[in-house]
C-alpha cells in the first residue's frame, strides 16, 4: 500500500474515533488537493495528512510550508463556496511517521494550522 494512502487511512480512523464525520476524501481543486474533509461540532475541518517512513526526508511538518498552507486555504475556501457553506471552518494537519514495517512511530494532530 502506498505510504500516502496508508497515512490517510490511519488519520481517518483516528479522526472518526475523535468524533469527526468524514464527508470527503481527496478533494481536488486547481489550487491543491485536500486529503480529508470532515465535520465536527458544526464546523468543517479540512485535513492535510503528511506521512513519512523514517526521518530521512525530514519531519512531516516540514513539508507543510507557508506556500502549502496558502494553497490549502484557497482550496478550502473553494470547497466552502462551491457547497454554499456559511459556517466556520479550519485547516488541520495530521503528521505521521512510520517505520519500515509500516508501524506508527510518531503521530501528531495539529489543529488550525493556518490560524
ABEGO torsion letter per residue (X at the ends): XBAAAAAAAAAAAAAAAAGBBBABBGBBBAABBBABBBBBGGBBBBBBBBBBBEAAAEBAAAABBAAAAAAAAAAAAAAAAAAGBABBBBBBBBBBBBBAAGBBABBBBBBGAAX
